[in-house]
C-alpha cells in the first residue's frame, strides 16, 4: 500500500460506523456477513450502510461477493495487512527485531 492508498484507508476508518463495520467484519473472519446482517447488528439503516460499505471497499479494506440478490462482505485482510505494513515498514530505525513482538501480536492466520 502506498501513501495515497493509506490516506484513503485512514479516511475511511475515521468515521465511527465504518470503524465499527471493519472491526465487525474482522471478527466475522472468512465467513463474512451479508449487508443486511451488518446493518442490523450495528443498528444502521440500509442506505446509510451501503454508502459506508462503498467507502470501505474503495479504500481497499473490505471486499464483497454477490450471492443472488444479496451481497456478502468480508474484511480484506490483504488490504489491512498492506496498511499495517505501510505504517511499520521503517519501524525502529530499520531494526525489525525490535518490532517483532508487535508484529507477532498483530499477525493473523486468516
N, C-alpha and C positions, 0 to 999 in steps of 0.2 A: 504494500500500500504506500502510495506517495503522499506528499504533504497535502495536496488538494483533496485527495480522497479522504485523508484523515480529518481534514477540516469539515468535510461533508458529514462524516460519521459522527464527529463530536457535535455538530449542529443538530443532527437527528436525535442524538441522545440527550440534548439539552432541554427537552420538554418532558414533563412528568409522565404523561401517558405512554409516550414512546419508550421511555426508560423502563416503565413497568412491563410493556409488551416484550421487550428484548429479554428482560430477566425471566418472564414467564416462559418464553419460548426456549430459553436455555434450560430451564428446569424440565420442560417437556421433552427435551432431548430429541432423539431421532424419530419419534412418533409425530412430533409437531402438533399443531392444533388447527382446527377449522376456524375461519374468520369469525363466525358466529360464536363459537366457544370462547374465543379470546375476548370479544366484546362483552359476553355475558359474565365471564369471570371478573373482568375489570369494571363492569358497570358503565360501559361506554356505548353510545348509540352507533348503529351500523355505518352511517355515512361518515361520522367522525372517525371511527376505527379504520375505515377504508382509506381515508386520507393519511392517517398516521402510518398505516402499513405500507402505503406507497412511498412515503418519505424514507422509511427504514430500508425498503427494498432498493430504492435509488441509491442509498448510501452504502449498499453492499453488506448490510448487517443481517438481513433475512432473505430467504428465498421462498418460493412457493410452487405448488403443483396443483393444477386444476383436476378436481375429481368430480366429473359430471357437472352439476350446477354449483358445486361448492369449491372453495379454494382452501387448501391446507398450507399453513405457513410453518416454517422451520427457522431456527437460528442458523445463520450461515457461519459455521464455525471457522471456515477458511477466512472469511471477511473479518471476523472478530480477532482471529489469530494475526491477521495482517495488521490490524490496528495496534494490537499489543506489541507486535514485533517492531512496528514503526516507532513506538514510544520507547522501547527498550534497546533498540539497535546499538546505541553507543553508550549503554549504561556503564556506570562505574569507571569512566575513563578508558574504556576498552578492556577492562578486566572482567570478562564474562564470569569468571569463577566466583566473583563477589556477588553477582546477581543470581547465581544458580539456585539458592534456596527460594527466591521469589519465583523464578521460572518453574521450579518443581511444584510449588504450591498452586500456581495457576494453570498448570498443564492439564489438559482434558483428554481423556482417552476416547472421545466421541468420534 
